[in-house]
Amino acid sequence: MRSCVLIVLSFGLVTAGLWLAIPASAASPTRVSFDVDSTVLSRRTTAACGFPVYLHQSGTFVVTLFKDATGSTVRELDSTRGARIAWEAPTKGTSFAYPNNARAHYDYPQGASLGAPATLIVTGQFDKVPGYSADAGRFVFAGEVIDITPEGLPVVDTDPLPSGHNSIPNRCAVLAGP
């Protein structure tokens, strides 16, 4: 999964305790804002459904990086403005969309360097399949930094979806059509 762009998904709320853990000598946060209009094949959903399923994301994504006194990125907060997620199954002629209003919070306990561990906490609406209750709340994923973009944004690969997450089978049922 990609931290802020491709698997949106991905969004977390920072708790007051985490904010207090930042030393006063930490550098000022770095904020990067960019527009996204991207469609990619969702391998996990395609495999589960048995037909091609694409994830289309659009909107403005805002990434805020927090650094410690040495300049190492130790936290990241991702949010969106006017963002939408659409799931599309062109071979079935079906699709659905919903607003992307979740927040992602990443912790980099060893700094955001290649191979370093990361924790992703997504809060808010994670998925909304028509006819089913929204998957919303707080989702926690373990991950690893697998790349750093030219802009300095960590790319994180996370573990599979948490247990109890029903979006993929529900998504397949809706996209399969009547």
C-alpha positions as CSV (number, residue, x, y, z in Angstrom):
1,M,0.0,0.0,0.0
2,R,1.2,3.5,-0.6
3,S,1.1,5.9,2.3
4,C,-1.0,8.7,0.9
5,V,-1.7,8.2,-2.7
6,L,-2.6,4.8,-3.8
7,I,-4.2,3.1,-1.0
8,V,-6.0,5.8,0.6
9,L,-7.1,5.1,2.0
10,S,-4.9,5.8,4.5
11,F,-5.6,8.3,7.1
12,G,-5.0,8.8,10.8
13,L,-5.7,11.1,13.7
14,V,-2.8,12.1,16.0
15,T,-3.5,11.8,19.7
16,A,-2.6,14.4,22.2
17,G,0.0,12.2,23.8
18,L,1.9,11.8,20.5
19,W,1.9,15.6,20.0
20,L,3.4,16.1,23.4
21,A,6.2,13.6,22.7
22,I,7.8,16.0,20.2
23,P,10.8,17.7,21.6
24,A,10.7,21.5,21.6
25,S,13.9,21.5,19.5
26,A,12.2,19.6,16.6
27,A,12.3,21.2,13.2
28,S,9.2,22.9,11.8
29,P,6.8,20.5,10.0
30,T,7.1,20.2,6.2
31,R,3.8,20.3,4.3
32,V,3.4,19.0,0.8
33,S,0.1,19.4,-1.1
34,F,-0.6,17.8,-4.5
35,D,-3.5,17.0,-6.7
36,V,-4.2,13.4,-7.6
37,D,-6.3,11.9,-10.4
38,S,-5.1,8.3,-10.7
39,T,-6.6,5.0,-11.7
40,V,-4.7,1.7,-10.9
41,L,-5.6,-1.9,-11.0
42,S,-6.3,-3.1,-7.5
43,R,-4.5,-6.5,-7.3
44,R,-6.0,-7.5,-4.0
45,T,-9.6,-6.7,-5.0
46,T,-9.1,-8.2,-8.5
47,A,-7.9,-11.5,-7.0
48,A,-10.7,-11.6,-4.5
49,C,-13.4,-10.8,-7.1
50,G,-12.1,-12.9,-10.0
51,F,-12.5,-10.0,-12.5
52,P,-10.5,-6.7,-13.0
53,V,-11.3,-4.0,-10.4
54,Y,-9.7,-0.6,-10.6
55,L,-9.3,2.0,-7.9
56,H,-9.7,5.7,-9.0
57,Q,-8.6,8.4,-6.6
58,S,-9.0,12.1,-7.1
59,G,-8.7,15.2,-5.0
60,T,-6.1,17.2,-3.1
61,F,-3.8,15.3,-0.8
62,V,-1.9,17.1,2.0
63,V,1.1,15.4,3.7
64,T,2.7,16.9,6.8
65,L,6.0,15.5,7.9
66,F,7.3,16.0,11.4
67,K,11.0,15.8,12.1
68,D,13.0,15.3,15.3
69,A,15.9,17.5,16.4
70,T,18.3,15.6,14.1
71,G,16.1,16.3,11.1
72,S,14.9,12.7,10.8
73,T,11.2,12.3,9.8
74,V,9.5,10.6,12.8
75,R,5.7,11.2,12.0
76,E,3.5,11.9,9.1
77,L,-0.1,13.2,9.0
78,D,-2.0,12.8,5.7
79,S,-5.4,14.4,4.9
80,T,-7.5,15.2,1.9
81,R,-9.6,18.0,0.4
82,G,-12.4,17.3,-2.0
83,A,-11.1,13.8,-2.5
84,R,-13.1,10.9,-3.8
85,I,-12.5,7.1,-4.2
86,A,-14.2,5.2,-7.0
87,W,-14.2,1.4,-7.5
88,E,-14.7,0.4,-11.1
89,A,-15.2,-3.0,-12.8
90,P,-15.2,-2.2,-16.6
91,T,-15.9,-5.8,-17.7
92,K,-19.0,-5.8,-15.6
93,G,-20.1,-2.2,-16.4
94,T,-20.3,-1.4,-12.7
95,S,-18.8,1.2,-10.3
96,F,-19.4,3.2,-7.2
97,A,-17.8,6.1,-5.5
98,Y,-17.7,7.9,-2.1
99,P,-15.9,10.8,-0.5
100,N,-12.4,10.2,0.9
101,N,-12.5,11.8,4.3
102,A,-10.2,9.6,6.3
103,R,-6.9,10.7,7.9
104,A,-3.7,8.7,8.0
105,H,-1.1,9.0,10.7
106,Y,2.3,7.3,10.3
107,D,4.8,6.8,13.1
108,Y,8.4,6.1,12.2
109,P,10.0,5.1,15.5
110,Q,13.5,4.6,13.8
111,G,13.0,7.5,11.4
112,A,11.7,7.3,7.9
113,S,14.7,5.5,6.2
114,L,14.6,2.6,3.9
115,G,13.8,-0.6,5.7
116,A,12.7,1.1,8.9
117,P,9.4,0.0,10.6
118,A,6.3,2.2,10.3
119,T,2.9,2.1,11.9
120,L,-0.1,3.4,10.0
121,I,-3.3,4.4,11.9
122,V,-6.3,5.3,9.7
123,T,-9.3,7.0,11.3
124,G,-12.5,8.0,9.7
125,Q,-14.4,6.4,6.9
126,F,-12.2,3.7,5.4
127,D,-14.6,2.4,2.8
128,K,-18.3,2.7,1.9
129,V,-19.8,0.0,-0.3
130,P,-23.4,0.8,-1.3
131,G,-25.9,-1.3,0.6
132,Y,-23.5,-2.1,3.5
133,S,-22.5,-0.2,6.6
134,A,-19.4,2.0,6.2
135,D,-16.1,0.6,7.4
136,A,-15.2,3.4,9.7
137,G,-13.3,3.9,12.9
138,R,-9.7,3.3,13.7
139,F,-7.6,0.8,11.7
140,V,-3.9,0.0,12.6
141,F,-1.4,-1.5,10.2
142,A,2.2,-2.5,10.6
143,G,4.5,-1.5,7.8
144,E,8.0,-0.8,6.4
145,V,9.5,2.2,4.6
146,I,10.2,0.8,1.0
147,D,11.0,4.1,-0.8
148,I,11.4,7.8,-0.4
149,T,10.0,10.0,-3.2
150,P,12.1,12.9,-4.7
151,E,10.0,15.2,-2.5
152,G,11.1,13.4,0.6
153,L,7.9,11.6,1.2
154,P,8.2,8.1,2.7
155,V,6.5,5.2,0.8
156,V,5.2,2.6,3.2
157,D,4.2,-1.0,2.4
158,T,1.7,-2.2,5.1
159,D,0.3,-5.5,6.2
160,P,-3.0,-6.8,4.9
161,L,-6.3,-5.3,6.0
162,P,-7.1,-5.8,9.7
163,S,-9.4,-8.6,10.8
164,G,-13.1,-7.9,10.6
165,H,-12.7,-5.7,7.6
166,N,-15.5,-6.6,5.1
167,S,-15.0,-4.1,2.3
168,I,-13.4,-6.5,-0.2
169,P,-16.1,-9.2,-0.3
170,N,-18.8,-6.5,-0.1
171,R,-17.1,-4.6,-2.9
172,C,-17.0,-7.7,-5.1
173,A,-20.6,-8.4,-4.5
174,V,-21.7,-5.0,-5.6
175,L,-19.3,-4.8,-8.5
176,A,-20.3,-8.2,-9.8
177,G,-23.7,-6.7,-10.6
178,P,-27.2,-8.2,-10.5
